[in-house]
Amino acid sequence: MRNMRTLTDAQRLQWETDGYIVLEGALSPDEVAFFSDELDEVRKQPGYEPRPGELPRGHYGWVDHADDLDADGFMDRRDLLPYHKAFRDLIDKPEIFDLVVDIMGPYILFSMSQAIVRASTDIFPGYTHTDGGEGLRRIRVSETSRPIAIKAMYLLSDVEGRDAGNFTVFPGSHLRRFPEDNSELNPHTPGAVQLEGKAGDCYLFSHSLWHGPAPNHSGQGRKTLLYNYCQMFVRAYDLGQVPHDIVEKCTPRQRRLLGDLGYEFRPGSYFYVPEDQKEVIYGTAA
Ligand SMILES: O=C(O)CCC(=O)C(=O)O
């Protein structure tokens, strides 16, 4: 079994207490530059983007390109895996994925990829939410429990000061009831912490954490990548059937994380996992 990294005691304590941890320098400067350039290209290409007014809130439709072709303009693109091998390899980049496994255990799937560029603008006030929608919002696990779903958010640009598109969290809120009428909750509400960071940093956080973007008045776009993981029994809640030509390009471990169990789906497939699940996830078969 490969020797996988684990959380330090301080990271474990912060995960349990605050519901998130910060991994500084998770991506190298070269990786940051590469992914940042890639996003500039992705926005010119077809893909899934929100269609407010046409589709329900939070649903994504197929578009020919992003509405704004400026590299610092708004973009919210789902399903990055087809665009480049590097997006597929980020699924289980050891420096981060090892910690995901330490937090979640080995019975997991990759459930979503997304790139968001928060443009600098006066018209976006930011917002606060939990992930996983109406259902997961009402489920909170305890400090010592494995989470049901978590997200890795990679900064591709520096975030300095406040109201610079900061990822904003309410530390410890993953253990509290989310206010059903959240109209008063926003990135400036007491308890909100606007995180600063450097390009290359990664935030790992629980879907149950109250979080969201601060407004961005910094004068430059804030670029991020978001990679989600869920327990297998939840199945890949936001990733449809991954096309065979994409899956075929992946390593055995990436394939497993994309829901390729090594056999055709049958009832029960995600109830008790494949016998080699630990071997595949811990890396001996990767
Ligand atoms: O900071 C952002 O742009 C959005 C991040 C977020 O809230 C999320 O991924 O759920």
The ligand as an SDF file (V2000), in Angstrom:
LIG
                    3D

 10  9  0  0  0  0  0  0  0  0999 V2000
  -16.2130   31.6340   -4.3560 O   0  0  0  0  0  0  0  0  0  0  0  0
  -16.9240   31.2610   -5.2810 C   0  0  0  0  0  0  0  0  0  0  0  0
  -16.8410   31.7270   -6.3940 O   0  0  0  0  0  0  0  0  0  0  0  0
  -17.9320   30.1980   -5.0850 C   0  0  0  0  0  0  0  0  0  0  0  0
  -17.4170   29.1030   -4.2490 C   0  0  0  0  0  0  0  0  0  0  0  0
  -18.5700   28.4070   -3.6450 C   0  0  0  0  0  0  0  0  0  0  0  0
  -19.3060   28.9960   -2.9310 O   0  0  0  0  0  0  0  0  0  0  0  0
  -18.8080   27.0300   -3.9300 C   0  0  0  0  0  0  0  0  0  0  0  0
  -18.0280   26.4340   -4.6420 O   0  0  0  0  0  0  0  0  0  0  0  0
  -19.8000   26.4700   -3.4610 O   0  0  0  0  0  0  0  0  0  0  0  0
  1  2  2  0
  2  3  1  0
  2  4  1  0
  4  5  1  0
  5  6  1  0
  6  7  2  0
  6  8  1  0
  8  9  2  0
  8 10  1  0
M  END
$$$$
